């Protein structure tokens, strides 16, 4: 395992322990609303602080950007950690056991290392650039599906921007009519990890942040999948939209989403 990936795994497990304990005892979550249908808890903040602290022990000069804490600048501009300490906070608050820790490392602006950890199922998805993707140490590969008719896809509704529902539904309706079925889980990072593991054949979402998809994007790419934005370009993190899956499935999805 790459040394930086090893540190990321340790950080993810520390955060996962905090999250699992919080999930067992939800009497003191101190939930706050960041916006419409967008929540943060004490656990989100503690998990993010724990991740940054753990990584800084080995790489104090690195930079960080987290969902809750924003940017933490370091002296070495070549390395930036992109962190979502608890992706799926609403699931967590409601007692739905589907959420994860997401940690990605960018080296000179390119995705280099990725960890997505589901602390409830004990599933650790990892990837290093050029070295493939793994689930609990075993190699995983994305689906090779070619036609939408036999696929299980994943997406997310525009719950933070409900005014865009009509536009979203245009693409959704076309895809739904041609696909096998569609899931909506409430965790973008886990959706992408499931694409990398071949559990989902494809996934799309708009209106997302870099910390939602950074680790998952590398997982999918390293598992042999394709990742684009809605126009078929290769910059989903900056566009705030993503399409991921087998190459043929992504091509078909983009056709309906353009």
PELIN-V606021 format. One line per field, one symbol per residue. phi: phi as a letter, one per 20 degrees, with the letter a starting at -180 (. if undefined). psi: psi as a letter, one per 30 degrees, with the letter a starting at -180 (. if undefined). burial: I if it has 24 or more other ideal C-beta (glycine too) atoms within 12 Angstrom, else O. Layout:
phi: ???
psi: ???
burial: ???
This chain:
phi: .ggffgffffffffffffffffffcefcelfceeaflccccgfgffffffffffffgecfefdcccfeemedeceeffdcedcdfbeogfggfeneebaaecccdddlndfccbcccefeemedecbcgncnccclndfccfgdgddffdeddcbbeffebffegffffgfgfffffdefacdcenbfffgfffffenfdeabbacnddgffcgffffgfffenedcbefenfdcffefmbbcbqfgfffgffggedg
psi: kkeeeeeeeeeeeeeeeeeeeeeejgfhfiklkfakhjlkleeeeeeeeeeeeeefeeiffllkkleefbkjklfjffkkkjkjfijheeeeefgjhjllkkklkkjhfkkelkkkkjfefhkjklkkkgglkljhfkklkllgkekffgljllakliffiffgeeeefeeeeeeefflelkljfgjeeeeeeeeefgekflkkklhllefefeeeeeeeefgglkklafgglhheeffgkkkkaleeeeeeeeeff.
burial: OOOIIOIIIIIIIIIIIIIIOIIOOOOOIOOOOOOOOOIIIIIIIIIIIIIIIIIOOOIOOIIIIIIIIOOIOOOOOOIIIIIIIIIIIIIIIOOOOIIIIIIIIIIOOOIIIIIIIIIIOOIIIIIIIOOIIIIOOOOIIIIOIOOIOOIIIIIIIIOIOOOOOOOIOOIIOOIIOOIOOIIIIIIIIIIIIIIIIIIIIIIIIIIIIIIIIIIIIIIIIIIIIIIIIIOIOOOIIOIOIIIIIIIIIIOIIIOIIO
